[in-house]
Amino acid sequence: MSFLYGDGMILQCEETIHIKGEAMPGEWISVHIAGQEKETYCQSDGCWEVELQPLTAGGPYTLMIASRKKKLIYKDVYAGEVWLCSGQSNMVTTIAGYLRHNKFKEENIFESKHNMPFRCFCVEVLKPPFNAKWNRWVNRCMNNYHCIRQTRGWSDCTKETIHSISAIAYFYGKSLSRQLQKPVGLIVNPLGGTVEHCWIERRILQRECPEILTDWRKNQKVITWMKERVNLNLGKDSQDRNQLHFYYSGYCFEAFIRPAKDYVIKGVIWFSGEGSAQSDDVELFEKLQELQIRNWREAWEKCFPFYYVQLPGINNERESGKGIRFYFADIRNSQYRLLKKLPNLGMAVTCDQLLFQHSMDHRLVGGRLARLALYKTYGNKDIMPCGPLPHEAKLRDNFIYIKFDWSDGLCTKDGDEPKTFEVAGEDRCFFPAKARIEGNEVVLSCPEVPVPCWVHYAFGEYPVEANLINGDGLPAASFEEQIDLIHIKI
């Protein structure tokens, strides 16, 4: 059975639940919960599965799984909304780190009591890929995919337990819990420094992107920083071609996704891209982010909602020193374009935030992700799900008219004219454009470009001057588009 089963767990409500396990071939298994009793027998391959009818949100329930020789009893079980929260270091940053960076007092973020259970299952690794050498025992565990610690299981998100939980995940779940008045369960399994190919099944990479699997240690498509960290962590074992590491292509799928895929979830929230922004191969990033979502949905056999974060701004020299180049603008644009490629997506914009040692406002990010879920997944149409997204750009009388979705109350946060819009011709040489707001449209003019073909907005590494927002104060997405060719439906 999945390692996620335990006392206090949250099971996904209002959806069919498949419970799977292993036993001796031919052995009969019975499953009891909430008045349901299902029986099956173990197949010749040692696997069994039962299907439970959807559970009504609430509880507590007791789940009992029994064979002739063994009985498992899980107590204090609730049915509610279950979300997987994953990605890299900004999703890893805990409430303790959030409090330390932002100097907030605990009473400003904690509620003394939740009306419904709000619980979290945090996946803790045996040895994080920090800037240190591992011992040989850890290396051997990595080779057997025994990289997860014995966790504390499901725990209530209370003031006493919350400090080690992802801040973004906590604020996301807190918002859902408060708005839905249902039990909420978060499965939190991010890992710092990982990129998209770490989270994709190897068979998918072999079929769709084999170039990322070729001689990983010398592969030019693998970020140099990752190779250096692997060499440091593994020490002499890094020369062993059979030695594994979190950063190898496909490893995180096998370690964190495959063991969880039989546990029913409502959807995923995801924050990553910072690592990929150290490479100028944006086409590879675009391909991998789409492959990852398709792969995960295939694993769960469900086109679940996938809500992700468009990268914040970055001050290169402040973050990493002179001479280090990031491609945040290009990665943001790839994340924006993803909205057109797959269904059931949502993007939380954070280009108004500065990424510096993970000190961005994680409460704000969690809240923006929750807006997407509340509107798109749970049907709360009284909520503005996101900031302005470009819908159409047309050239008329030498002016460019850009229409936006989610633009009620379109304005600027500082009262000035819209900034950071730029226009280019076919040569893609961009010039600053003068912008004004007319109703829910932005109108651009740029005398330097007589035949405008391209427009972009908030396209710097740290677009600090970008100021376009809607009436709810949500920032417009960073984007680049060809004029007359913008068509997004969210």
C-alpha positions in Angstrom: 0.0 0.0 0.0 1.0 3.6 -0.4 3.2 5.0 2.4 0.6 7.8 2.6 -1.9 5.6 4.4 -1.9 6.1 8.1 -3.9 7.4 11.1 -5.3 10.9 10.5 -5.1 10.7 6.7 -7.4 12.7 4.5 -8.9 10.7 1.6 -10.2 12.5 -1.4 -14.0 13.1 -1.1 -16.7 12.8 -3.7 -14.5 10.7 -6.0 -14.1 6.9 -6.5 -11.2 5.7 -4.4 -9.1 2.7 -5.4 -7.2 1.1 -2.6 -4.3 -1.2 -3.7 -1.9 -3.5 -1.9 0.1 -6.6 -1.9 -0.4 -10.0 -0.3 0.0 -13.7 -1.0 -1.6 -14.8 -4.3 -5.1 -16.1 -3.8 -5.5 -14.5 -0.3 -8.8 -12.7 0.4 -8.8 -9.1 1.4 -11.6 -7.1 3.0 -11.9 -3.3 3.2 -14.3 -1.5 5.5 -15.0 2.3 5.8 -18.1 4.4 6.4 -20.5 1.5 6.0 -18.9 0.2 2.9 -17.5 -3.3 2.9 -15.6 -4.6 -0.2 -13.9 -7.9 -0.7 -11.4 -9.1 -3.3 -8.7 -11.7 -3.6 -5.0 -11.2 -4.4 -4.0 -11.9 -8.0 -1.2 -14.2 -9.1 1.2 -11.3 -9.3 0.7 -10.6 -5.5 -1.4 -7.4 -6.1 -5.0 -6.7 -5.0 -7.3 -3.7 -5.5 -10.8 -2.6 -4.3 -12.9 0.2 -5.5 -14.8 2.3 -2.9 -17.8 4.5 -3.7 -17.2 8.3 -3.2 -17.1 9.4 0.4 -18.9 12.4 1.6 -16.7 15.2 3.0 -16.4 14.8 6.7 -15.6 12.1 9.3 -14.0 10.8 11.4 -14.0 7.4 9.8 -12.1 4.2 10.5 -10.5 2.4 7.6 -9.9 -1.3 8.2 -8.0 -3.6 5.7 -7.9 -7.2 6.7 -6.7 -10.6 5.4 -6.8 -13.9 7.2 -3.5 -13.3 8.9 -3.3 -9.5 9.2 -5.4 -6.6 10.0 -4.6 -2.9 9.5 -6.8 -0.3 11.2 -6.4 3.4 10.4 -8.2 5.8 12.8 -9.3 9.5 12.7 -9.6 9.3 8.9 -11.5 12.2 7.1 -12.7 12.7 3.6 -11.9 16.0 2.1 -9.8 17.8 -0.5 -6.3 16.4 -1.2 -3.6 18.4 -3.0 -0.1 17.5 -4.0 2.3 20.4 -3.4 5.6 20.0 -5.2 8.5 21.7 -7.0 11.9 23.0 -5.9 13.3 25.3 -3.2 10.6 28.0 -3.0 8.0 25.3 -2.4 10.4 23.8 0.2 10.8 27.0 2.2 9.0 26.4 5.5 6.9 28.5 7.8 9.9 28.9 10.0 12.0 30.3 7.1 9.1 32.5 6.1 8.9 34.0 9.6 12.6 34.5 9.7 12.9 36.2 6.3 9.8 38.4 6.7 10.1 39.1 10.5 6.4 38.5 11.0 5.0 37.4 14.4 3.4 34.0 14.6 0.0 35.3 15.7 -0.3 37.1 12.3 -0.5 33.9 10.3 -1.9 31.2 12.7 -5.5 30.6 13.4 -6.3 29.3 16.9 -8.8 26.7 15.6 -9.9 25.2 12.3 -13.6 24.2 11.9 -12.5 21.3 9.8 -9.3 19.2 9.9 -6.5 20.8 7.9 -3.6 18.3 7.7 -0.3 17.8 6.0 1.9 14.9 5.0 5.4 16.2 4.6 7.8 13.9 2.7 11.3 14.2 4.3 14.3 13.0 2.5 17.1 11.0 4.2 19.7 13.6 3.1 18.8 16.8 1.3 21.2 17.8 -1.6 22.7 20.6 0.4 26.3 21.9 -0.1 27.9 19.0 1.7 29.4 15.5 1.1 27.2 12.5 1.9 28.5 9.3 3.4 28.6 6.0 1.6 25.6 4.6 3.4 23.4 7.5 2.1 24.8 6.8 -1.4 23.8 3.1 -1.1 20.3 4.1 0.0 19.9 6.4 -3.0 20.7 3.5 -5.3 17.8 1.5 -3.8 15.4 4.5 -3.8 15.4 4.4 0.0 15.7 8.1 0.2 12.7 9.0 2.3 12.8 9.2 6.1 10.3 7.5 8.3 8.0 10.5 8.5 5.7 11.6 11.3 2.7 10.8 8.9 -0.3 13.0 8.8 -0.3 15.9 11.2 -2.7 18.7 12.0 -1.6 22.1 10.8 -1.5 23.8 14.1 0.7 26.4 15.7 2.7 23.7 17.4 3.4 21.6 14.3 3.5 24.0 11.4 7.0 25.4 11.5 8.5 22.7 9.3 5.8 22.7 6.7 6.1 24.5 3.3 4.9 28.0 3.7 3.3 28.2 0.2 1.5 24.9 0.8 0.3 26.0 4.2 -1.2 29.3 3.0 -2.7 27.5 0.1 -4.4 24.9 2.2 -5.4 27.4 4.8 -7.3 29.4 2.2 -9.0 26.3 0.9 -9.9 25.2 4.4 -11.4 28.5 5.3 -13.4 29.0 2.1 -14.6 25.4 1.5 -15.3 24.4 5.1 -14.2 20.9 4.2 -11.3 18.8 5.5 -8.1 19.6 3.5 -5.0 17.4 3.2 -1.7 18.4 1.7 0.9 16.0 0.4 4.1 18.1 0.3 7.1 16.6 -1.5 9.3 19.3 -3.2 13.0 19.1 -3.4 15.4 22.0 -3.7 17.5 22.3 -6.8 15.5 19.9 -8.9 14.4 20.7 -12.5 11.6 19.3 -14.7 13.5 16.2 -16.1 14.1 15.0 -12.5 10.3 14.6 -12.1 9.5 12.8 -15.4 9.4 9.0 -15.8 12.5 7.7 -17.7 10.4 5.8 -20.2 8.8 9.1 -21.2 12.1 10.8 -21.5 13.5 7.9 -23.5 10.7 8.2 -26.0 10.2 12.0 -26.1 13.5 13.6 -25.0 16.3 11.0 -25.2 19.0 13.7 -25.4 18.6 14.6 -21.7 19.5 11.0 -20.8 22.8 10.8 -22.7 25.9 10.7 -20.5 24.3 12.9 -17.8 27.7 14.0 -16.3 28.9 15.5 -19.6 25.5 16.4 -21.1 25.5 20.0 -22.1 21.7 20.2 -21.5 22.2 19.5 -17.8 22.8 22.5 -15.7 26.5 22.9 -14.6 25.4 23.7 -11.0 23.6 20.4 -10.7 26.6 18.4 -11.9 28.8 20.2 -9.4 26.4 19.5 -6.5 26.1 15.8 -7.5 29.9 15.5 -7.5 30.1 17.1 -4.1 27.3 15.0 -2.5 28.5 11.7 -3.9 32.2 12.2 -3.5 34.2 9.4 -5.1 31.0 7.5 -5.9 30.2 10.2 -8.4 32.6 8.5 -10.8 30.5 5.3 -10.6 28.1 5.3 -13.6 25.6 3.2 -11.6 25.4 5.6 -8.6 22.1 7.5 -8.4 21.2 11.0 -7.1 18.1 13.1 -6.8 19.2 15.3 -9.7 19.4 12.5 -12.2 16.7 12.4 -14.9 13.7 10.5 -13.7 14.9 10.0 -10.1 12.3 12.1 -8.3 9.5 10.5 -10.3 10.5 7.1 -9.0 11.2 8.3 -5.5 8.3 10.6 -4.9 5.6 10.3 -7.6 5.4 6.6 -8.3 4.8 5.7 -4.6 2.1 8.3 -4.3 0.2 7.8 -7.6 -2.3 5.3 -6.2 -3.4 7.8 -3.6 -6.3 9.8 -5.0 -5.7 13.6 -5.2 -7.8 16.5 -6.4 -4.9 18.3 -8.1 -1.4 19.7 -8.0 0.3 23.0 -7.1 3.8 23.5 -8.5 6.6 26.0 -8.1 9.7 25.4 -10.2 11.7 26.9 -13.1 14.4 28.7 -11.1 16.9 25.9 -11.9 16.0 25.8 -15.6 16.4 29.6 -15.8 20.2 29.0 -15.5 20.1 27.5 -19.0 19.4 29.3 -22.2 17.7 26.2 -23.7 14.1 27.5 -23.4 12.8 25.1 -26.0 13.9 22.2 -23.8 12.2 23.7 -20.8 9.0 24.2 -22.7 9.0 20.6 -23.9 9.8 19.2 -20.4 7.2 21.2 -18.5 4.5 19.8 -20.9 5.8 16.3 -20.6 5.8 16.4 -16.9 2.2 17.4 -16.6 1.1 14.8 -19.1 3.2 12.2 -17.3 1.7 12.9 -13.9 -1.8 12.9 -15.3 -1.1 9.6 -17.0 0.2 8.2 -13.7 -3.0 9.2 -11.8 -5.2 8.4 -14.8 -6.9 11.7 -14.4 -6.7 15.1 -16.0 -6.4 16.9 -12.6 -6.0 20.6 -12.3 -2.4 21.7 -12.3 -1.7 25.2 -10.9 1.8 26.6 -11.1 3.7 29.8 -10.4 5.1 32.1 -13.0 8.6 33.0 -11.8 9.2 36.1 -9.7 11.8 38.7 -10.6 15.5 38.2 -9.8 18.3 40.6 -9.2 21.2 38.6 -10.8 24.1 40.3 -9.0 22.4 40.3 -5.6 21.3 36.7 -5.9 24.4 35.0 -7.4 27.1 37.6 -8.0 28.5 39.2 -11.2 28.9 37.2 -14.4 26.1 34.7 -13.7 23.3 34.9 -16.2 19.7 33.8 -15.7 16.9 33.6 -18.3 14.0 34.3 -16.0 12.1 36.4 -18.7 12.2 33.5 -21.2 11.2 30.9 -18.6 8.2 33.2 -17.6 7.2 33.5 -21.2 7.3 29.7 -21.6 5.2 29.3 -18.5 2.7 31.8 -20.0 2.6 29.9 -23.3 1.9 26.6 -21.5 -1.6 27.9 -20.8 -2.4 27.5 -24.5 -1.1 23.9 -24.8 -2.9 21.9 -22.1 -6.3 21.9 -20.4 -7.1 22.5 -16.8 -4.1 24.7 -16.0 -3.8 27.9 -14.0 -0.8 30.3 -13.5 -0.2 32.5 -10.5 1.8 35.5 -11.4 4.6 36.7 -9.1 6.7 39.0 -11.3 6.0 41.7 -8.8 8.0 39.8 -6.3 11.8 39.7 -5.9 13.5 36.3 -5.5 16.4 36.7 -3.1 17.4 33.8 -0.9 13.7 32.6 -0.8 12.5 35.7 1.0 9.6 36.4 -1.3 6.1 36.7 0.2 5.0 33.0 0.3 1.7 33.9 1.9 0.9 36.0 -1.2 1.9 33.2 -3.5 -0.2 30.6 -1.7 -3.1 32.9 -1.8 -2.8 33.5 -5.5 -2.7 29.7 -6.1 -5.7 29.3 -3.9 -7.7 31.8 -6.0 -7.2 29.6 -9.1 -8.4 26.5 -7.3 -11.4 28.2 -5.7 -12.5 29.7 -9.0 -11.6 26.9 -11.5 -11.9 23.8 -9.4 -14.5 24.7 -6.8 -16.6 27.0 -8.9 -16.5 30.1 -6.8 -17.3 32.7 -9.4 -17.2 35.6 -6.9 -13.4 35.3 -6.8 -11.0 36.9 -9.4 -8.8 33.9 -10.2 -5.7 35.8 -11.5 -4.3 39.0 -12.9 -4.9 40.3 -16.4 -4.0 37.8 -19.2 -3.7 39.1 -22.8 -6.5 37.9 -25.0 -6.1 39.8 -28.2 -3.7 42.3 -29.7 -4.7 44.1 -32.9 -3.1 46.9 -34.9 -5.5 49.8 -35.8 -4.6 53.2 -37.0 -1.0 52.8 -36.0 -2.0 51.9 -32.4 -1.9 48.5 -30.8 -5.0 47.6 -28.8 -4.5 44.8 -26.3 -7.5 43.2 -24.7 -7.1 41.3 -21.4 -9.2 38.7 -19.6 -9.6 39.2 -15.9 -9.2 42.9 -16.3 -12.2 44.4 -14.4 -10.9 47.6 -12.9 -7.8 47.6 -15.0 -5.4 50.2 -13.7 -1.8 50.6 -12.5 -0.6 50.1 -8.9 1.1 53.4 -8.7 -1.4 55.6 -10.7 1.1 56.2 -13.5 0.8 55.1 -17.1 1.5 51.4 -17.8 5.2 50.6 -18.0 7.5 48.0 -19.4 5.5 47.4 -22.6 7.8 47.1 -25.6 7.1 46.6 -29.4 9.2 45.1 -32.2 8.9 44.5 -35.9 9.8 41.4 -37.8 13.4 41.8 -36.8 12.4 41.4 -33.1 14.3 44.5 -32.1 12.2 45.8 -29.2 11.6 49.5 -28.4 9.8 51.0 -25.4 6.1 51.7 -26.1 4.0 54.5 -24.7 0.9 53.0 -23.1 -2.4 54.2 -21.8 -5.5 52.4 -20.4 -8.9 52.7 -22.2 -11.5 50.8 -20.3 -10.3 47.2 -20.1 -7.7 47.6 -22.9 -4.2 48.9 -23.1 -3.3 51.0 -26.1 0.3 51.2 -27.3 2.1 53.5 -29.7 5.8 53.2 -30.8 7.0 55.5 -33.5 10.3 53.7 -33.8 8.5 50.6 -35.1 6.4 51.5 -38.2 5.2 47.9 -38.7 4.8 46.3 -35.2 4.7 42.6 -35.1 5.6 41.7 -31.5 4.7 43.0 -28.1 5.9 42.0 -24.7 5.3 43.1 -21.1 7.3 42.8 -17.9 10.1 41.1 -19.8 13.1 42.0 -17.8 14.9 39.6 -15.3 13.5 41.8 -12.6 10.6 43.9 -14.0 10.4 46.1 -11.0 8.6 48.9 -12.9 5.8 46.6 -14.3 2.7 48.1 -12.8 -0.4 46.8 -14.6 -3.0 45.3 -12.3 -6.8 44.6 -12.1 -9.3 45.8 -9.6 -8.3 43.1 -7.1 -4.7 44.2 -7.2 -3.5 41.1 -9.0 -0.6 41.8 -11.4 -0.7 41.1 -15.2 1.3 38.2 -16.5 4.7 38.6 -18.0 4.3 37.7 -21.7 5.6 38.1 -25.3 3.1 37.6 -28.2 2.8 38.2 -31.9 0.3 40.9 -32.6 -3.1 39.5 -33.9 -2.2 36.0 -32.6 -3.2 36.1 -28.9 -5.9 33.6 -28.0 -6.0 32.2 -24.5 -9.0 30.7 -22.7 -8.6 30.1 -19.0 
